[in-house]
Amino acid sequence: MTINKRAIVWDMDGVLVDSGDLHYQAWQEVARETLGFEMTRELFDRMFGTDNAGVLRQLFGREPTAEEVERIGGQQDQRYRELAVEGVKEVPGAFALLRSCAADGWQQAIATSAPRVTLDLILDRFALREWFAVCVSTEDVPRAKPDPAIFLLAAERLGVPPERCLVIEDSLNGIRAARAAGMRCLAVTTTHTPEALAEADRIVASLEEVSPEDLLALLEGE
């Protein structure tokens, strides 16, 4: 591996696609119909960015069983996919940045806490597969963000050292996972305030204000 190798590891929800409201609606319905309580936006915002086991761990205050994760998390995933078929939208500037970074020589990966079937839906819905050399989903790693496993696996599969990878995230869990992986991180305020994302190396209001040159400067610590 040579030092001139460089890669961008993209989160998906809230970074490539603006899906937070749809996930919230899906969790609201599951919480109401299956768990018997009203999911508030404040609670949802605290959980957004981790996997279904992580969400249920926070809801229950204990470790969920595998059956609970499969059943309840599966209900949420299914409802989200139904909503996403028509309702999910691009994060402004994301796809243009994706294409310009590819033209600039960056290797690119997705590392998402979403299940593979949801990742596939988004990749196909927006015809994004050609832009990514590696796609990692929650099933590929034993622990969810903020554990760094998902980002380290993406780097390994890309063949790029972690210190030459730049993560684009929108959640504190994702930022902490990137930092734990030894990667620099750009955060976009799609789903959280700048104050909530303060641990990132740089925070932007929109990916429309970011260029490949900006990302290279951030990777190099400039």
Buried (B, 14 or more C-beta within 10 A) or exposed (E): EEEEBBBBBBBBBBBBBBBBBBBBBBBBBBBEEEBEEEBEEEBBBBBBBBBBBBBBBEBEEEEBEEEBBEEBBBBBBBBBBEBBEEEBEBBBBBBEBBEBBBEEEBBBBBBBBBBBEBBBBBBEEBEBEEBBBBBBBBEBBEBBBBBBBBBBBBBEBBEBBBEBBBBBBBBBBBBBBBBBBBBBBBBBBBBBEEEBBEEBBBBBEEBEEBEBEBBBEBBEEE
